[in-house]
Amino acid sequence: MAPMGKLDGKIGVVTGGARGQGRAHAVALAREGCDVAVWDVAAPGAAPTAPYPLADRSDMATTVQLVEATGRRCLSVVADVRSTGDVTAATAATVEAFGRVDILVANAGICSFAPVAELTDEAWEEMLATDLTGVFKPVRAVLPLMAAQRQGRVIATASMAGRMGMPNLAHYVAAKWGVIGFVKSVALEVAELGITANVVCPATVDTAMVHNPPMYGLFCPGLPDPGRADVEPVYRRMNPMRVPWLDTADVAAAVAFLASDEARFVSGATLEVSMGGSAHLH
């Protein structure tokens, strides 16, 4: 018997849950008593413009094992959040397995980089389709369920890049700013239905999205073959706390808070896990 938690008996969905931040969110929700459906495209080549492979089915299986190790149930669904058909089918599979959806963590996302003058149509369109439309479609799918229940939590992953401009990342920044505006609008639409909608904005997180050779080269352009140790001091200088990157658990703790009744009157908010970077912006 799993111990009681602040999400005991709830049903959560985490998109992009096969690894990285999504895996951490799924495990954090489970530790608080939540059964979890993990949706992920689980296809390394599904985003050709990303400079790193996406998660695969073995990653997804590992997430399932970690969730089940907490004593909670886990459903894995292969689904592309860019596809209305996939999202509709994933929602139906989740409801069939668990009966409802109480929490949606819209986390799936990619990152690529290029100066605006060199951005291809494919890179721009794939970024917005994944990081912005890929939030919209799962939210649209679960809102009627939550409205019928008169309760629910919508939590989307944006980024500190959604709070500022950043060179070489204009398409990523545009998508993440869009997520914030979209979720704030959702919060107003559902405010009287017992549903909250919030955004988590992390700074750099220790995941494959930032730890890959092309990204290392962006931050250490003078080195022929930079690695993790080479970029660490560069990342440290990017925030006042001088920590190179967040652990995924740091972001998952913020998500678990927003999913809980402790945050029942928090809606339309951006929770910035910024290592002090927010102090420059507000």
C-alpha positions as CSV (number, residue, x, y, z in Angstrom):
1,M,0.0,0.0,0.0
2,A,1.5,3.3,-1.1
3,P,1.7,6.0,1.6
4,M,-0.8,8.9,1.6
5,G,0.2,12.0,-0.2
6,K,-1.2,15.4,-1.0
7,L,-2.4,14.1,-4.4
8,D,-3.8,10.8,-3.1
9,G,-6.3,9.3,-5.4
10,K,-5.8,11.8,-8.2
11,I,-5.1,11.0,-11.9
12,G,-2.4,12.9,-13.7
13,V,-1.2,13.1,-17.3
14,V,2.3,14.1,-18.1
15,T,3.2,14.8,-21.8
16,G,6.8,14.3,-22.8
17,G,7.1,12.0,-19.8
18,A,9.5,9.5,-21.1
19,R,12.6,11.2,-19.7
20,G,14.0,14.5,-18.4
21,Q,11.6,16.9,-16.8
22,G,8.6,14.9,-17.7
23,R,9.9,11.8,-16.0
24,A,10.6,13.8,-12.9
25,H,7.1,15.2,-12.9
26,A,5.5,11.8,-13.3
27,V,7.5,10.4,-10.4
28,A,6.9,13.5,-8.2
29,L,3.1,13.2,-8.8
30,A,3.2,9.5,-8.0
31,R,5.1,10.0,-4.8
32,E,2.3,12.3,-3.7
33,G,-0.3,9.6,-4.4
34,C,-1.2,10.2,-8.0
35,D,-1.7,7.5,-10.7
36,V,-0.1,8.8,-13.8
37,A,-0.5,8.4,-17.6
38,V,2.7,9.2,-19.5
39,W,2.2,10.4,-23.0
40,D,5.3,10.7,-25.3
41,V,6.1,10.4,-29.0
42,A,8.9,8.0,-28.0
43,A,10.6,8.3,-31.4
44,P,14.1,9.6,-31.4
45,G,13.8,11.1,-34.9
46,A,10.3,12.7,-34.5
47,A,11.7,16.2,-34.4
48,P,14.4,16.4,-37.2
49,T,15.3,20.0,-36.5
50,A,16.2,19.3,-32.8
51,P,20.0,18.8,-32.5
52,Y,19.6,15.7,-30.3
53,P,17.5,12.5,-30.5
54,L,14.2,12.5,-28.6
55,A,13.3,9.8,-26.1
56,D,12.6,6.2,-27.1
57,R,10.4,3.5,-25.9
58,S,13.0,2.1,-23.5
59,D,13.1,5.6,-21.8
60,M,9.3,5.4,-21.5
61,A,9.5,1.9,-19.9
62,T,12.0,3.2,-17.4
63,T,9.6,6.0,-16.4
64,V,6.8,3.5,-15.9
65,Q,9.0,1.4,-13.7
66,L,10.0,4.4,-11.6
67,V,6.3,5.4,-11.2
68,E,5.2,1.9,-10.3
69,A,8.1,1.7,-7.8
70,T,6.3,4.4,-5.7
71,G,3.2,2.1,-5.5
72,R,1.1,4.0,-8.0
73,R,-0.2,2.9,-11.4
74,C,1.3,4.1,-14.6
75,L,-0.1,4.0,-18.1
76,S,2.2,4.7,-21.0
77,V,0.7,6.0,-24.2
78,V,2.7,6.6,-27.4
79,A,1.3,9.9,-28.7
80,D,2.5,12.9,-30.6
81,V,1.1,16.1,-29.0
82,R,1.3,17.8,-32.4
83,S,-1.4,15.4,-33.7
84,T,-5.1,16.0,-32.8
85,G,-5.8,12.3,-33.5
86,D,-3.0,11.1,-31.2
87,V,-4.1,13.5,-28.4
88,T,-7.7,12.4,-28.7
89,A,-6.8,8.7,-28.6
90,A,-4.4,9.3,-25.7
91,T,-7.1,11.0,-23.7
92,A,-9.6,8.2,-24.4
93,A,-7.0,5.6,-23.3
94,T,-6.4,7.5,-20.1
95,V,-10.0,7.8,-19.3
96,E,-10.6,4.1,-20.1
97,A,-7.8,3.1,-17.8
98,F,-8.3,5.6,-14.9
99,G,-11.8,7.0,-15.3
100,R,-10.9,10.7,-15.4
101,V,-8.1,13.3,-15.6
102,D,-7.5,15.6,-12.6
103,I,-4.1,17.0,-13.5
104,L,-2.4,17.8,-16.8
105,V,1.3,18.6,-17.0
106,A,1.8,19.8,-20.5
107,N,5.5,19.3,-20.6
108,A,6.5,18.0,-24.1
109,G,9.0,20.3,-25.8
110,I,12.1,20.6,-27.9
111,C,14.9,23.1,-28.3
112,S,17.0,24.1,-31.3
113,F,18.9,27.2,-32.2
114,A,19.9,29.5,-35.0
115,P,20.0,33.3,-35.7
116,V,16.7,34.6,-37.0
117,A,18.2,35.3,-40.5
118,E,19.2,31.6,-40.7
119,L,16.1,30.0,-39.2
120,T,14.5,27.6,-41.7
121,D,10.7,27.4,-42.1
122,E,11.0,23.8,-40.9
123,A,12.7,24.8,-37.7
124,W,10.3,27.6,-36.9
125,E,7.2,25.5,-37.7
126,E,8.4,22.4,-35.8
127,M,9.2,24.5,-32.7
128,L,5.8,26.2,-32.6
129,A,4.0,22.9,-33.4
130,T,5.7,21.1,-30.5
131,D,6.2,23.7,-27.8
132,L,3.1,25.8,-28.3
133,T,0.5,23.8,-30.3
134,G,1.7,20.8,-28.3
135,V,0.4,22.5,-25.2
136,F,-2.8,23.7,-26.7
137,K,-4.0,20.3,-28.0
138,P,-3.7,18.3,-24.7
139,V,-5.2,21.2,-22.7
140,R,-8.1,21.4,-25.2
141,A,-8.7,17.7,-24.8
142,V,-8.8,17.5,-21.0
143,L,-10.7,20.7,-20.2
144,P,-14.2,19.2,-20.9
145,L,-13.4,16.3,-18.5
146,M,-12.2,18.7,-15.8
147,A,-15.2,21.0,-16.4
148,A,-17.6,18.1,-15.9
149,Q,-15.8,17.2,-12.7
150,R,-15.8,20.8,-11.5
151,Q,-12.1,20.4,-10.6
152,G,-8.7,20.1,-12.3
153,R,-5.2,21.4,-12.5
154,V,-3.5,22.5,-15.8
155,I,0.3,23.1,-15.5
156,A,2.4,23.9,-18.6
157,T,6.2,24.0,-18.8
158,A,7.4,27.2,-20.4
159,S,10.9,28.5,-19.6
160,M,12.7,31.5,-18.3
161,A,13.3,32.1,-22.1
162,G,9.6,32.9,-22.1
163,R,10.3,35.9,-19.9
164,M,12.9,37.6,-22.0
165,G,14.5,37.8,-25.4
166,M,17.5,35.5,-26.2
167,P,19.7,35.5,-29.2
168,N,19.7,32.3,-31.4
169,L,16.5,31.1,-29.7
170,A,13.9,33.4,-31.1
171,H,11.6,30.6,-32.2
172,Y,11.9,28.9,-28.8
173,V,11.4,32.1,-27.0
174,A,8.3,32.9,-29.1
175,A,6.8,29.5,-28.4
176,K,7.4,29.8,-24.6
177,W,6.0,33.4,-24.5
178,G,3.0,32.0,-26.3
179,V,2.5,29.2,-23.7
180,I,2.4,31.8,-21.0
181,G,-0.2,33.9,-22.7
182,F,-2.3,30.8,-23.7
183,V,-2.3,29.4,-20.1
184,K,-3.3,32.8,-18.6
185,S,-6.2,33.0,-21.0
186,V,-7.2,29.4,-20.1
187,A,-7.1,30.4,-16.4
188,L,-9.7,33.1,-17.0
189,E,-12.0,30.9,-19.0
190,V,-12.1,28.2,-16.4
191,A,-11.9,30.2,-13.2
192,E,-15.5,29.5,-12.2
193,L,-15.2,25.8,-12.9
194,G,-12.9,24.7,-10.1
195,I,-9.9,24.5,-12.5
196,T,-6.6,26.2,-12.1
197,A,-4.1,26.9,-14.9
198,N,-0.5,27.8,-14.3
199,V,2.9,27.9,-15.9
200,V,6.3,26.7,-14.6
201,C,9.3,28.7,-16.0
202,P,12.5,26.9,-15.3
203,A,16.0,28.2,-15.9
204,T,18.5,25.7,-17.4
205,V,17.7,22.2,-16.4
206,D,20.0,19.2,-16.4
207,T,18.5,17.3,-19.3
208,A,19.4,16.1,-22.8
209,M,17.9,19.3,-24.2
210,V,21.0,21.3,-23.0
211,H,23.5,18.5,-22.7
212,N,24.4,17.7,-26.3
213,P,27.4,18.6,-28.5
214,P,25.6,21.3,-30.7
215,M,24.4,23.1,-27.6
216,Y,27.8,22.9,-26.0
217,G,29.2,24.4,-29.2
218,L,26.8,27.3,-29.0
219,F,28.0,28.3,-25.5
220,C,31.7,27.6,-26.0
221,P,32.2,28.6,-29.7
222,G,36.0,29.0,-29.2
223,L,36.6,25.3,-28.3
224,P,36.9,22.6,-30.9
225,D,35.0,19.9,-29.0
226,P,33.5,21.3,-25.8
227,G,31.9,19.0,-23.2
228,R,29.9,19.2,-20.0
229,A,32.8,20.4,-17.9
230,D,33.6,23.2,-20.4
231,V,30.1,24.7,-20.4
232,E,29.5,24.4,-16.7
233,P,31.2,27.8,-15.8
234,V,29.4,29.5,-18.7
235,Y,26.0,28.3,-17.3
236,R,27.0,29.3,-13.8
237,R,27.4,32.9,-14.9
238,M,23.9,32.9,-16.3
239,N,22.1,33.3,-12.9
240,P,22.8,35.1,-9.6
241,M,23.0,31.9,-7.6
242,R,25.9,30.7,-9.8
243,V,24.5,27.2,-10.1
244,P,25.0,25.8,-13.6
245,W,21.7,24.0,-13.9
246,L,18.6,22.9,-12.0
247,D,18.0,19.2,-11.2
248,T,14.8,18.0,-12.7
249,A,13.5,17.3,-9.2
250,D,13.7,21.1,-8.5
251,V,11.2,21.8,-11.2
252,A,9.0,18.7,-10.3
253,A,8.6,20.1,-6.8
254,A,7.1,23.3,-8.3
255,V,4.8,21.2,-10.5
256,A,3.6,19.1,-7.5
257,F,2.9,22.2,-5.5
258,L,0.7,23.7,-8.3
259,A,-1.1,20.3,-8.7
260,S,-2.0,20.2,-5.0
261,D,-4.8,21.8,-2.9
262,E,-2.1,24.0,-1.4
263,A,-2.3,25.9,-4.6
264,R,-6.1,25.9,-5.0
265,F,-6.2,29.7,-5.3
266,V,-3.1,30.0,-7.5
267,S,-4.2,30.4,-11.1
268,G,-2.9,32.3,-14.1
269,A,0.5,32.5,-12.5
270,T,4.0,31.9,-13.7
271,L,6.1,30.1,-11.1
272,E,9.7,30.9,-12.0
273,V,12.4,28.4,-10.9
274,S,15.1,30.8,-12.0
275,M,18.0,30.5,-9.5
276,G,17.6,34.2,-8.9
277,G,17.3,35.2,-12.6
278,S,13.7,36.5,-12.0
279,A,15.2,39.4,-10.0
280,H,16.5,40.9,-13.2
281,L,13.1,41.0,-14.8
282,H,10.4,42.3,-12.4
